[in-house]
């Protein structure tokens, strides 16, 4: 990892930490929650060796990037403003983009708002979801999955932060990363992370080392979780701000990759949306190659780019080479 370069750049009014390596066409990686630029460590090294300039920022609120205090400063407009400013700073008009988890949602917003900035988009785990014409996201989510659904539980300021602190950052991160539960993620107030009855820590998966966990834990201990949680606290505000894009299509070439054990993919309604034509209708340029269409990896959970590094990299490379 020593060969990866680290810079701090003033962009869109915040200081953003950027990790990068390589020369060539830019491949921009966007991380999710609870993650950092570090989630892309394997991809940065691999794609730099393949002749790309691989770039992965700590997003607003994470790691060594500034974390504005107000949740109202984490809307899709603020975050896409950061990404557009980063692309301009990198010195190219258009880049390849890869997003995972919240980074995947940010990638969708970027494709929707500024398709002129994106050569092609590789989306991991979270499909595009069209804006509901009349119901806000939290109303929909509470109605479908209840108030303990994790996105609903994340809404109260300081509440989840306090719960994480009571168990310890490292224990919570270990649980979230190692857990293989499918379906909608719920955090019951009595035992939100399933740690109360756990006498010994869950073993780390083979693809995530103690060194990796230490890096994550140290960064979240330093920065806290509020920045990352503020993305969820802006969900309803994002719905209001995206009214002008209601019904808009994503007109960028897209590749979608997911694991069959992913908690989003196994949430009710998601598979049907992906495989029954609605996804393709909303994303007309979604890759539908007969041999390499929508990729569903067997036996793979949520952290797909870390769990199946070589396979994920191969799919990314085969797709972006078309553009």
Secondary structure as the mmCIF struct_conf table of DSSP 4:
data_model
#
loop_
_struct_conf.conf_type_id
_struct_conf.id
_struct_conf.beg_label_comp_id
_struct_conf.beg_label_asym_id
_struct_conf.beg_label_seq_id
_struct_conf.end_label_comp_id
_struct_conf.end_label_asym_id
_struct_conf.end_label_seq_id
TURN_TY1_P TURN_TY1_P1 UNK A 2 UNK A 3
BEND BEND1 UNK A 4 UNK A 4
STRN STRN1 UNK A 5 UNK A 11
TURN_TY1_P TURN_TY1_P2 UNK A 12 UNK A 13
STRN STRN2 UNK A 14 UNK A 21
BEND BEND2 UNK A 23 UNK A 24
STRN STRN3 UNK A 25 UNK A 30
TURN_TY1_P TURN_TY1_P3 UNK A 33 UNK A 34
HELX_RH_3T_P HELX_RH_3T_P1 UNK A 37 UNK A 40
HELX_RH_AL_P HELX_RH_AL_P1 UNK A 41 UNK A 49
TURN_TY1_P TURN_TY1_P4 UNK A 50 UNK A 51
STRN STRN4 UNK A 52 UNK A 57
HELX_LH_PP_P HELX_LH_PP_P1 UNK A 58 UNK A 59
TURN_TY1_P TURN_TY1_P5 UNK A 60 UNK A 61
BEND BEND3 UNK A 62 UNK A 62
TURN_TY1_P TURN_TY1_P6 UNK A 63 UNK A 64
BEND BEND4 UNK A 65 UNK A 65
BEND BEND5 UNK A 69 UNK A 69
HELX_RH_3T_P HELX_RH_3T_P2 UNK A 71 UNK A 73
BEND BEND6 UNK A 75 UNK A 75
HELX_RH_AL_P HELX_RH_AL_P2 UNK A 76 UNK A 90
TURN_TY1_P TURN_TY1_P7 UNK A 91 UNK A 91
BEND BEND7 UNK A 93 UNK A 93
STRN STRN5 UNK A 95 UNK A 100
TURN_TY1_P TURN_TY1_P8 UNK A 101 UNK A 101
HELX_RH_AL_P HELX_RH_AL_P3 UNK A 102 UNK A 113
HELX_RH_3T_P HELX_RH_3T_P3 UNK A 115 UNK A 117
STRN STRN6 UNK A 118 UNK A 124
BEND BEND8 UNK A 125 UNK A 125
HELX_LH_PP_P HELX_LH_PP_P2 UNK A 130 UNK A 132
BEND BEND9 UNK A 133 UNK A 134
HELX_RH_AL_P HELX_RH_AL_P4 UNK A 137 UNK A 145
TURN_TY1_P TURN_TY1_P9 UNK A 147 UNK A 148
STRN STRN7 UNK A 149 UNK A 149
HELX_RH_AL_P HELX_RH_AL_P5 UNK A 150 UNK A 153
TURN_TY1_P TURN_TY1_P10 UNK A 154 UNK A 154
BEND BEND10 UNK A 156 UNK A 156
TURN_TY1_P TURN_TY1_P11 UNK A 157 UNK A 158
HELX_RH_AL_P HELX_RH_AL_P6 UNK A 159 UNK A 167
HELX_RH_AL_P HELX_RH_AL_P7 UNK A 169 UNK A 178
BEND BEND11 UNK A 183 UNK A 184
STRN STRN8 UNK A 186 UNK A 186
TURN_TY1_P TURN_TY1_P12 UNK A 189 UNK A 190
BEND BEND12 UNK A 191 UNK A 191
TURN_TY1_P TURN_TY1_P13 UNK A 192 UNK A 193
BEND BEND13 UNK A 194 UNK A 194
TURN_TY1_P TURN_TY1_P14 UNK A 196 UNK A 197
BEND BEND14 UNK A 199 UNK A 200
HELX_LH_PP_P HELX_LH_PP_P3 UNK A 201 UNK A 205
TURN_TY1_P TURN_TY1_P15 UNK A 206 UNK A 207
BEND BEND15 UNK A 208 UNK A 208
HELX_RH_AL_P HELX_RH_AL_P8 UNK A 210 UNK A 223
BEND BEND16 UNK A 225 UNK A 225
HELX_RH_AL_P HELX_RH_AL_P9 UNK A 226 UNK A 232
TURN_TY1_P TURN_TY1_P16 UNK A 233 UNK A 234
HELX_RH_AL_P HELX_RH_AL_P10 UNK A 235 UNK A 241
TURN_TY1_P TURN_TY1_P17 UNK A 242 UNK A 242
HELX_RH_3T_P HELX_RH_3T_P4 UNK A 243 UNK A 245
TURN_TY1_P TURN_TY1_P18 UNK A 246 UNK A 247
BEND BEND17 UNK A 252 UNK A 252
STRN STRN9 UNK A 254 UNK A 259
TURN_TY1_P TURN_TY1_P19 UNK A 260 UNK A 261
TURN_TY1_P TURN_TY1_P20 UNK A 263 UNK A 266
BEND BEND18 UNK A 267 UNK A 267
TURN_TY1_P TURN_TY1_P21 UNK A 268 UNK A 269
HELX_RH_AL_P HELX_RH_AL_P11 UNK A 270 UNK A 275
BEND BEND19 UNK A 276 UNK A 277
HELX_RH_AL_P HELX_RH_AL_P12 UNK A 278 UNK A 282
BEND BEND20 UNK A 283 UNK A 283
TURN_TY1_P TURN_TY1_P22 UNK A 284 UNK A 285
STRN STRN10 UNK A 286 UNK A 286
BEND BEND21 UNK A 290 UNK A 294
STRN STRN11 UNK A 295 UNK A 297
TURN_TY1_P TURN_TY1_P23 UNK A 298 UNK A 299
BEND BEND22 UNK A 302 UNK A 302
HELX_RH_AL_P HELX_RH_AL_P13 UNK A 304 UNK A 307
TURN_TY1_P TURN_TY1_P24 UNK A 308 UNK A 308
HELX_RH_AL_P HELX_RH_AL_P14 UNK A 309 UNK A 320
TURN_TY1_P TURN_TY1_P25 UNK A 321 UNK A 322
#
